[in-house]
Amino acid sequence: MEVLPVAESPVHRRSLDRYFTNSEVLLEDLNAYVVRFNQHYADFENMDPYVLDDLNKVCYQNATGSGKTLVMHVNLLQFRHYAHEAGRADELSRVILLTPNEALSKQHINEFEDSALNASWFAEGRNNLFTAETDGLRRVDVMEITKLAEKDGPTQIATRSLGDQNLLLVDEGHRGLKSTEEGTWVKNRNSLCAKGFTFEYSATFEQAVNGTPLEDDYAKCVLFDYSYRWFYEDGFGKDYRIANISRAQDDELKKTYMTGALLRAFQQHLIYEEQKTPCASSTLRSPCGSSWAQRERRQEVDR
């Protein structure tokens, strides 16, 4: 997936302001840029031009730990500001945050609270398409994407009951983009914002859509690419080393390998304990290591 470079793209400059006040001119500017982009990358297949329906989705490809959650909070405040400034805030029924699981939902609710933003678990029946009043952009309803379904059930909500004029925030937005089994997730979340707006966040959009029909769509709507490569080169993330060993190697070599791995882990922990105070001031935590040895042993027993 060749992402349109954000630093040069006009979508980087007050895109929400232009989306609300003059989307036709924004569309023209984007397509003028697509022409230049295709000319520059003449050896590759051309990108299709934007259409108006492409403008209501923005994606952020940010490495884990780079601040996606804070970006989400800023995006919500930006959207509120420009929607109110354009007199269009009432067009949106509600704000919905979709997460992959309950643990992440709870984490997001706590972090919204830290940012003084009103958010809570989605309450079935309190705020759906058929109620007289919705919260608009004032509040975030948090729910797991697995709860969206065609029909209401004991633990599921009919997607159509939530309407299609929502501001949708999608954490781990790559989920369901490649898997046929999870394709309904994408369909459900798209229907929630057909006449609204979407912000999607993931560390791995590129890997998720590579080779799929969605590849060009995401190449056009990824506003900011701060994947792990750039994150790491800027001095963030973790230094890591991966050592692989073939299953065909003899047991003696495997023992040597594991002994070396344990000694290195011990060395790292020893240094950490000796330097705990300066490490704490830099918010560094105890080193960790991972081994598949136990899993392999279980598989051998099962066989």
N, C-alpha and C positions, 0 to 999 in steps of 0.2 A: 504494500500500500504506500504510494507516494503521496504524502500529506502536503497540501498547498502551504508553502512556508508562511507562517503567521506574521513574521516581521515585515514582509512585503505586502501582504494581502490587505485590501481595504477593509475587510471584515474586522480587522484588529482595532480599527479606529472607531470607537463609540458605536459598535454594531447595534446595540439595543436602541440607542437613540435614533439611529437611522431606520431601524426596523419599524419602530412605532410611528415615525414622522414622515418617512419617505422611502418606503420599501422598494418602489419601482426604480428609483435612482440607485439604491443600494444594489439591486439586481443588475442594473446596467454596469455598474463599476466592477462587480464581481465577474461578470462575463467578459469584460474587457481584460481583466486579469487572467482569466482562463485562456484567452487567446494568446497572451504573452507566455503563459506557462507552457502551453502546447508547442509553441514555437521554440522555446528554450530546450524542451525535452523532446525534440523531433524524432529521436530514435525509439520512443515509447508510444504506446497506444494513446490516442488523444483522450483527454477528459471531456465528458459531455458538459454542455453549459448548464448553469443553474436555472431552475424554475422557481416561481414564487413559493411553492410548497417546500422547497429545500431550506428556506430561510427560518423556519420555526424550530430548528434543532441545532444545538451547539454541543460539541463534545470536547472533553478535556482528557488527554492521554497523559496522566501524571503517575510517576513511579510511586509505589507504596512508601509512605513516610514523607512525601514531598508537600503535603498540606492540602490534599483534595477536599477534605471536609471544610476547611476554612475558605477555600475557593467557592465551595457550594454556598456557604453562608453569604459571602460577598455577592455572588450571582443573584441570590434571592433578594438582597437589598437593592442591587442594581435594577433588577426587573421591576420591583415595586416602585422605585423612583421614576423610571422612565415611563412605566404604564400610567402612573398617576399624572405625570407631567403632560402626557399626551391625551389625558382624559379617557383612557381605555381600561382602567383597572377593573371596572365592573364587568368587562367581557369575560373574565375568568371566574369559574365556579369555585375553585379551591386550589390549594397547593398539595400535591401528593408526593411523598418520598417513597420510592420502592427500594427495598433491600432484599438480599438473598435469604436472610434468616432472622430469627427473633433476637439473637445476640447482637447483631449489627443494628437492628432497629432500636434496641435499648441504648446502645452506645450513642447512636445519633441523637436520640431524645435528650440524653444527658449533655451532649455537646452543644445542641441548640440552646439548652438552658444556660450553659456557660457563656454563650454569645448573646444572651437576653433576647432570644427569639422564641416565640410561642410555638410549641410543637408537642404532640402527644400521639398515643396509639390511635389508629383509626377506630372510630366507634360506629359499628354497623347500625343503620337506621337513624342516626343522629343527623347525618349530613349527606344525603344522597340526592339523586336527580329529582325525586318526587317530593322532597321536603320544601317548605316555603322559603327557607332561609339557608344560605350557605355562608362560609366564612371568607370567601374570596381569597385575597392574598395576605390576610391578617394572620393566618395560622397554618401550620404544616401538619397534615395527616400522615403518619408514618405506618407503613404496612409492608408485609412480605409479598413479593411478586407471586409466590406459590399460592396465595389466597385468591388470586384472580381466576375466574372461571367463566364458562358460558352461562351457568345457572347458579343460583344461590344454593348453598349447602351448609351443613353443620359448622364447617370451618372455612368456607369459601364464599366469595362475594361475586355476584354477576357483574362483569365488567361494564356492561351497558348501563347499569343503574347509576354509575358514577359520571355518565355523560362524556362529552368529547372536548369540552372547553376548559381544560385544566392546565395549570403549570405543573409539569412533571419533572421531578428530580430522580435520577436513576443512579444508584450506587452499584458498583461492579457491573457497569453497563454492557460488558462483553458477554455476560451470561445469556445463553440461549441463541447467540448469533450464529453459531456453527452447528449446533446439535439439532438434528431433525426432530428428535424427541421433545426438545424444549422450544420448538418453533412457535408454539402457541403463546409462549411468554412474550415474544417480540410482537406478535399480532395483538395481544391484549394491551400491552403498554402503548403501542402505536394508536390504538383506538381511543385511549384516554386523552390524547392530545392532538387529535386530528384537526381541531380548530383552536388549539391552544399553543403551548410552547414546551420544549423539552431541553433540559440540561442533562447530559450523560457524563459519567465519570468512570474511568477505568485505567489501569496500568497497562492493559494488553489489548487494546482495540486492534492494533496492527496484526497480532497473531490470530485473533479471533476471526477476523474477516478475510484474511489472506486466502485468495483462491475461491472466494464465494461471490455470489451476485451482489452482495452488499459492499464490496471492496471500494468501488468508486464513490458510493454514497457517503461512506465514512471518511474517505479522503477529502471530500468537499466540506464536511461539517466539523472536522477536528480543528478547533480554533487554536489550541495550544498543545504542542507535542513536547512534553518533558518526561519522556520515557527514561528507563533506568540508565541507559547509556549517557544521556546528558546529566542526569541527576548525579551519577557517580563521578563524571568528569569535573563536575563543579565542586567536588570534595565531600559529597554527602554519601549516605548509604554505608555499606560494610565492605571491608576487604574480605575476600573469600578465596578459598582454594578448594577445588574439587579433585579428588584422587580416585580414579576408577581402577578396578581390578577385574580381570576376566573370570568368569565362573569356571573356566577350564583350568585355572591355575591350581597347583597342588595345595594341600592343607597346610604344609609348612610355610609356604609363601604367604598364605592368607593370615596365619598367626603372626608372621613378621609385620605384615601390613597393619593388622589391628593393634599390635604392640606399639608401633610407631605412631599410630593415630591417638592412642591413649596417652602416650608420653607428650605429644604435642598439646593435647587438651590440658594435661596436668601443668605443662609449662605456662600456657596462657592463663590458667586460673591462678597460678602462683604469682605471676607478674601482676595480675589484677588485684590480688589480695595485698601485695606489697605497695601498690600504687592506688589504693582504694580512694583516698582523699582527693587527689587530683582527678581521678576518673569520675568521681561523683560530681565535681564542679563542672565537668564537661558532659554530664548526664550519660556517661557510658555505663553500660551494664555488664554483668558477668558474661564472659564469652560462652558461646554454645557450639556444639558440634552435633552432627547427625550421622547415624550409621544404619545401614540396611541389614546388618548381620542378623539381628534378632528376627526380622521378617523372613529372611532367607531360611533360617533354622526352622521356623514354623512351617514354611512351605515344604521343607524336606520331610518333616514329621507327617504332614498331611499326605504326602505322596507315599 
